[in-house]
Amino acid sequence: MAANFYERFKNKDLMNLFKRLCTQNQQRKFDALWVIIDDMSAELLKSQASSSSRRRSTDSLVGHAKPFSQWIDGAPKEKWSVLYDTDGRRYGIETTNHAECYNMVMRRVRGFPLVGIVEFIMYGCIRYFRERYASAAPLLNDPGVHFCRRVNEYMEKKVEKARFHSVISMGTKEQRFEVSCRDRTGQGVRRQRVIQEVLITIDGRVFCRCQKPKVHYLPCSHVIAACSVSGLDAASYVSQYFTKEAAAQTWCHEIYGIGSLGPFTQKNLHPILIPDAATKRGIGRRQTRRIRNGMDEAEAGKKKKHCNLCGADGHTYKKCPQLSVPNTAAEAGPSGNPTDGSAPPTRIRRI
């Protein structure tokens, strides 16, 4: 969506604002960013139309509809916005291509033969699962830890942030709260505080105006502040998928080898060609993983000069030393004169 947006408006600042709009979880911030992008895109199209030699009819479009609103009108909000993700299946991640995580397993495998590539991927996945289970298994015997490392760090940050919130109980039968956030813009009588509404139901569900519990399945700082007033445990509103038991269950499955089925390799009497170790980089971060060949001479520097006349390096045929050696019969013209066919001598004309 951001690439399509940039192709339409040709402005990186607007594209970054659009990315922020896609990841917003609060309605007030979503509406405010929408208005800003609408106004900036309208001014941008006007300036582009006035600066171009061929006038485009953008003024008529801006008059009755904002350019951004007209461009995004055909795309449903639940397909590109986190705020309108009513199904809650993405957990705040717009692209659920988790297979990209296994790219690190397949590194340095390009130079292997086919059977070696298959074995490398299999043993790499086994190592991938084994390392992650080794980090999750010790937490099972620790009663003071309930979640994974990243979720524990998230909860610690939100608990620290909730200390600066002011909570007012509003509900009678239901547990409703008004949470006043700490002002970040300024101090004094003109400061403005953001107020969030929190609802904790009897059946264990929690709602907040910031929409973070619904989108991320984790309690926000407003919910934690409300739980501290009502005496509830904020950790009970963390999704069960973030528990240490769920993490250990994800990586505990066994992957069996293929040795019991028999060998899949046979002896090859012909030599096996492998990449030259001299063409690979040494210690340090590689700029490219492609093996360099003769096509990369332009990147390495200028091509070495080679003479087609004498076959030596360092000069071309135009500056070959053999051209300075005079030939008698070879350079003679049809009349036998060596100077036959050469340019006439320059004459000095007196004025």
PyMOL commands that set and color helices and strands:
alter all, ss='L'
color gray80, all
select helices_A, chain A and resi 2-9+12-22+27-51+58-64+67-72+77-80+98-106+114-141+149-162+212-216+221-230+234-237+240-242+244-251+259-261+277-279+294-300+317-319+321-324
alter helices_A, ss='H'
color red, helices_A
select strands_A, chain A and resi 166-169+175-180+195-200+206-208
alter strands_A, ss='S'
color yellow, strands_A
deselect
rebuild
show_as cartoon
